[in-house]
Amino acid sequence: MAAFFKNLVKNKVMLFMVLPGAVWFFFFSYLPLVGTITAFKQYRFSRDGFWASIVRSEWVGWENFKFLFSTNDAFTITRNTLFYNLAFIFIGLILSVAMAILLSELVGKTMAKVYQTGMFLPYFLSWVIVGYFAFSFLSMDRGMINQILGWFGMERINWYSEPKYWPYILVFVNLWKSIGYNSVVYLASIMGIDKSLYEAAMIDGATKWQQIRNITVPLLSPIIIIMTLLAVGRIFYADFGLFYQVPRDSGTLYQVTNVIDTYVYRGLKTTGEIGMSTAAGLYQSVVGFVLVMVSNYVVRKIDKDSALF
């Protein structure tokens, strides 16, 4: 015990630095874990407060989880959530790394900052605004794309009633909004690479492509693996704003836009069952945890230094 307090005193500066983050995690990540018990209860409000409501609610076991998997939509929402996130992870990874490499190769630093700002800006836009941007392009009557189709004598498309286009639209919109933000991480890593490596390669006659392939990409691989592992952990989470605001909650598009998060939201609006919503969140968290552990185990077997832990 004495050694423990001695270490506290010795590392007090570092501990004070991490204290705000630790407090945030305690109140917003660890303390709410107690509420996961509502996933196994038929939650009902009580006038005596939240904790009294949890204690007095009826225990229903796995009934809330059965609601998620007993409907005809269970396969659809799981498939959509999984495959959209796979597309976001792998296509986004390739484009983010490519964009970071292109920005790092710009000679004019002023123009590089302009491009970075322009790419970073969409990340700060809410999905409500992005949804209206998309509507300005896809509107049946006044949408820009339909206007262009009309100029060429082509038939207008009712985008919000045609499910076949939306997998591509949603992937494009997500990438447009997130690539700039994700590329910053890789750009910072590229800036930290020792310039003497490139100078030695240039002396040996290496082309720019050879420098990227043999120096930049291999040295970026640890951060690429870490970012991918973190993304895999949220592969069963969908960005609610993307799948709800951009398609404008069109019922004809549910087969390609309905994911776990939007399904739970609509179910909660209809039934008001908080227990069911908590069960869905717990299901997503457990699956995400298992995927991170499995992925990290595979990475450790291949390259121990590139694993998260």
DAFENVEN-V698002 format. One record per residue. N is the residue number from 0. RES is the residue in one letter. PHI is phi in whole degrees, -180 to 180 (999 if undefined). D_LAST is the distance of its C-alpha to the last C-alpha in Angstrom with 1 decimal. Layout:
BEGIN
N,RES,PHI,D_LAST
N,RES,PHI,D_LAST
END
This chain:
BEGIN
0,M,999,27.2
1,A,-63,28.9
2,A,-66,25.9
3,F,-64,23.8
4,F,-69,26.5
5,K,-65,26.8
6,N,-68,23.2
7,L,-62,23.9
8,V,-66,26.9
9,K,-64,25.4
10,N,-108,22.6
11,K,-60,24.9
12,V,-64,24.9
13,M,-65,21.1
14,L,-67,21.2
15,F,-67,24.2
16,M,-66,22.4
17,V,-90,19.6
18,L,-58,22.3
19,P,-59,23.5
20,G,-66,20.1
21,A,-65,19.5
22,V,-64,23.0
23,W,-60,22.7
24,F,-64,19.6
25,F,-63,21.6
26,F,-79,24.7
27,F,-109,23.5
28,S,-123,20.4
29,Y,-88,20.5
30,L,-60,24.3
31,P,-66,25.1
32,L,-59,23.1
33,V,-61,26.3
34,G,-71,28.1
35,T,-66,26.3
36,I,-64,29.0
37,T,-66,31.4
38,A,-64,29.9
39,F,-109,31.8
40,K,-129,34.9
41,Q,-90,37.8
42,Y,-65,37.4
43,R,-134,40.7
44,F,-68,41.4
45,S,-127,43.1
46,R,-67,45.1
47,D,-86,43.5
48,G,117,40.2
49,F,-65,36.8
50,W,-65,35.8
51,A,-65,39.2
52,S,-64,38.8
53,I,-65,35.6
54,V,-64,37.3
55,R,-86,40.6
56,S,-69,39.2
57,E,-72,39.9
58,W,-77,37.1
59,V,-119,37.0
60,G,66,33.9
61,W,-93,32.7
62,E,-62,35.6
63,N,-66,33.7
64,F,-73,31.2
65,K,-62,34.3
66,F,-60,35.6
67,L,-68,32.8
68,F,-104,33.2
69,S,-95,36.9
70,T,-92,38.2
71,N,-70,39.0
72,D,-86,36.6
73,A,-59,33.5
74,F,-66,33.0
75,T,-63,33.9
76,I,-69,31.6
77,T,-69,28.6
78,R,-61,29.5
79,N,-62,30.1
80,T,-61,26.8
81,L,-69,24.8
82,F,-74,26.7
83,Y,-63,27.2
84,N,-67,23.5
85,L,-62,22.9
86,A,-64,25.7
87,F,-62,24.4
88,I,-67,20.9
89,F,-79,22.3
90,I,-68,25.6
91,G,-62,24.2
92,L,-62,21.5
93,I,-62,24.3
94,L,-71,26.7
95,S,-66,24.5
96,V,-65,23.5
97,A,-62,27.2
98,M,-67,28.4
99,A,-64,26.2
100,I,-66,27.5
101,L,-63,31.1
102,L,-65,30.9
103,S,-69,29.7
104,E,-90,32.7
105,L,-68,35.2
106,V,-78,37.6
107,G,-76,39.1
108,K,-66,36.6
109,T,-64,38.8
110,M,-67,38.7
111,A,-62,35.0
112,K,-67,34.6
113,V,-63,37.1
114,Y,-64,35.2
115,Q,-62,31.9
116,T,-64,33.7
117,G,-64,35.3
118,M,-76,32.1
119,F,-79,30.3
120,L,-58,33.3
121,P,-58,32.8
122,Y,-62,29.5
123,F,-87,31.5
124,L,-81,34.1
125,S,-72,34.0
126,W,-68,34.2
127,V,-64,37.7
128,I,-67,38.8
129,V,-62,37.1
130,G,-61,38.8
131,Y,-71,42.1
132,F,-59,41.4
133,A,-62,40.8
134,F,-64,44.0
135,S,-66,46.0
136,F,-91,45.2
137,L,-106,45.4
138,S,-57,48.3
139,M,-63,51.0
140,D,-89,53.8
141,R,-122,52.7
142,G,-65,49.3
143,M,-61,49.1
144,I,-66,48.1
145,N,-68,51.1
146,Q,-63,53.3
147,I,-66,52.5
148,L,-60,53.0
149,G,-65,56.4
150,W,-62,57.4
151,F,-94,57.0
152,G,72,58.9
153,M,-95,55.9
154,E,-73,55.4
155,R,-69,53.2
156,I,-113,50.0
157,N,-86,49.2
158,W,-58,45.5
159,Y,-82,44.8
160,S,-128,46.4
161,E,-120,45.0
162,P,-61,41.6
163,K,-64,41.3
164,Y,-86,40.6
165,W,-73,37.9
166,P,-57,34.8
167,Y,-74,35.5
168,I,-64,36.5
169,L,-66,33.4
170,V,-65,31.0
171,F,-62,33.1
172,V,-64,33.3
173,N,-63,29.5
174,L,-66,28.9
175,W,-59,31.7
176,K,-80,30.2
177,S,-108,26.6
178,I,-61,26.6
179,G,-59,27.8
180,Y,-67,25.1
181,N,-67,22.2
182,S,-69,23.8
183,V,-62,23.7
184,V,-61,20.0
185,Y,-71,20.6
186,L,-64,23.8
187,A,-63,22.3
188,S,-67,20.0
189,I,-64,23.1
190,M,-64,25.1
191,G,-88,22.7
192,I,-74,23.3
193,D,-61,25.8
194,K,-67,29.2
195,S,-65,30.5
196,L,-65,28.6
197,Y,-70,30.7
198,E,-64,33.8
199,A,-66,33.4
200,A,-66,33.0
201,M,-65,36.1
202,I,-62,38.1
203,D,-78,37.2
204,G,89,38.6
205,A,-73,35.5
206,T,-76,36.1
207,K,-60,34.1
208,W,-63,32.7
209,Q,-66,31.7
210,Q,-64,30.0
211,I,-65,27.9
212,R,-71,27.1
213,N,-102,26.4
214,I,-121,25.0
215,T,-64,23.9
216,V,-63,22.1
217,P,-60,20.1
218,L,-76,19.0
219,L,-84,18.1
220,S,-58,16.0
221,P,-62,12.5
222,I,-71,13.5
223,I,-64,15.1
224,I,-65,12.1
225,I,-63,10.1
226,M,-64,13.4
227,T,-69,14.1
228,L,-62,11.1
229,L,-65,12.1
230,A,-69,15.6
231,V,-62,15.2
232,G,-63,14.2
233,R,-112,17.6
234,I,-70,19.5
235,F,-98,21.8
236,Y,-106,22.6
237,A,-115,25.6
238,D,-74,27.0
239,F,-56,30.0
240,G,-61,32.1
241,L,-62,31.8
242,F,-87,33.0
243,Y,-108,35.5
244,Q,-80,37.1
245,V,-66,37.3
246,P,-78,39.1
247,R,59,41.1
248,D,52,40.5
249,S,-76,42.9
250,G,-64,43.5
251,T,-71,44.4
252,L,-103,40.9
253,Y,-58,38.9
254,Q,-64,38.3
255,V,-119,36.2
256,T,-117,35.1
257,N,-81,34.4
258,V,-123,30.7
259,I,-59,29.2
260,D,-66,29.4
261,T,-71,33.0
262,Y,-65,34.1
263,V,-66,32.9
264,Y,-61,34.6
265,R,-67,37.9
266,G,-65,37.7
267,L,-68,37.3
268,K,-64,40.2
269,T,-80,42.3
270,T,-102,41.6
271,G,71,40.0
272,E,-87,37.7
273,I,-68,34.8
274,G,-60,33.5
275,M,-66,33.1
276,S,-64,31.3
277,T,-65,28.8
278,A,-62,28.4
279,A,-64,27.5
280,G,-64,24.9
281,L,-67,23.3
282,Y,-59,23.5
283,Q,-63,21.7
284,S,-67,18.9
285,V,-65,18.4
286,V,-63,18.6
287,G,-62,16.1
288,F,-62,13.6
289,V,-63,14.3
290,L,-64,14.1
291,V,-64,10.6
292,M,-64,9.5
293,V,-66,11.9
294,S,-62,11.1
295,N,-65,7.4
296,Y,-63,8.9
297,V,-64,11.7
298,V,-63,9.9
299,R,-62,8.3
300,K,-68,11.9
301,I,-85,13.4
302,D,-149,11.5
303,K,-60,8.6
304,D,-72,8.8
305,S,-93,8.7
306,A,-77,5.5
307,L,-67,3.8
308,F,-155,0.0
END
